[in-house]
Amino acid sequence: MAFDASTIPADLLNFFALPEVSDDDFNAMALRLFAHQVQHNLPFQRFCQLRGKTPRSVKHWHDIPAVPINAFKDLTLSCVPPDTCARVFMTSGTTRGDVKGRHHHPALEVYDSSMRLNFAQHVMQGQPRIRMGILFPDEVALPNSSLAHYLQLALTHFGTADSGYFMGAQGLDIAGLTAALQQAQDTAQPLALLGASYSLVHAMDALAALGQSFQLPAGSWLFDTGGFKGQSREIEMDAFYDQLSATFGVPRTHCLNMYGMTELSTQFYDRGNATVPSVKRGPHWIRSRVIDPISGREMPRGERGILVHTDLGNYNAVTTILTEDVGVATDDGFVLLGRAQGAQAKGCSLAVEDFLKAARA
């Protein structure tokens, strides 16, 4: 049975604030959100009806139908009218040209709470604040970017007063970045650099052109996300983290990667990249499975499959998303192995076709 929609944000904020939850608690919340989305998200409702999946028949979150991630590019997946939403985050459009996925957020309190609690636990690990250098444009420049909003939250809630941006509409501020790196090295004040993976490549290339490298003080760390997306030269992951470590003088154990996507409201983190691929972990309000995209069968532990995430932060869209990312489940997370290729990619494409056909019926 669906519950009062007006209580959803408050219920989720209270749920996120719990130090841990049982499997039964997660299942109960996932099923409540499923019932709400089946009632109010019409494309999802049609899809579930054709699959014979209803709030009456679905008893476990594993059985909530997974919506292919590319459906966000073709349909409006929202429980409220899109024009009432406070923010619409849009994907970069790198896979289908100018066709962008859209994730509608009625308000940002749930997204923001998910980010802050998760970042505090997995990245800051008890440290209240650190000087931050952001290598990505701000929200003014990119108002529909979930990453721009995410990094603004990081700076606001976890950055010191002398934190700032070193990338904007005109590109990389190499003079400002170099000055901040030199100051950190001279004063032994830890510095964290955060940005898209390709932004860090641009920074490394610019510093190499100047013949400069740095030895950042203990407590410094580097943070990348999103891959290269054709925005910079492609680098194999081991070489990427080797170059980061050599350029900034930060050990690979302090080179962190965040795995997230516009279509989710929650992110995954590793514990450094001394070795790659690293294990990604999330908070208690998101859970992942690894499946065969054609049969939907869950893969045995240690076998490759396509990642499916059930994110309770996605209360307005759909909680359960079939990605196009290959992974292997571990005891406490998953290892990300890259994009689907061959038969797995075909399986993902068929899943999109099935969803769109059902949702438009």
Secondary structure, DSSP 8 states (H G I E B T S, - for coil): ----GGGHHHHHHHHHHSS---HHHHHHHHHHHHHHHHHH-HHHHHHHHHHT--TTT--SGGGS--EETTHHHHS---SS-GGG-SEEEE----SSTT---EEEES-SHHHHHHHHHHHIIIIITT---BEEEEES--TTT-TT-HHHHHHHHHHHHHB-TT-EE-EETTEE-HHHHHHHHHHHHHHT--EEEEEEHHHHHHHHHHHHHTT------TT-EEEEES--TTSS----HHHHHHHHHHHHT--GGGEEEEE--TT-S--EE-S--SSSS-EEB--TTEEEEEE-TTT--B--TTS-EEEEEEETT--SS-SEEEEEEEEEEETTEEEEEEE--HHHHHHHHHHHHHHHHHHT-
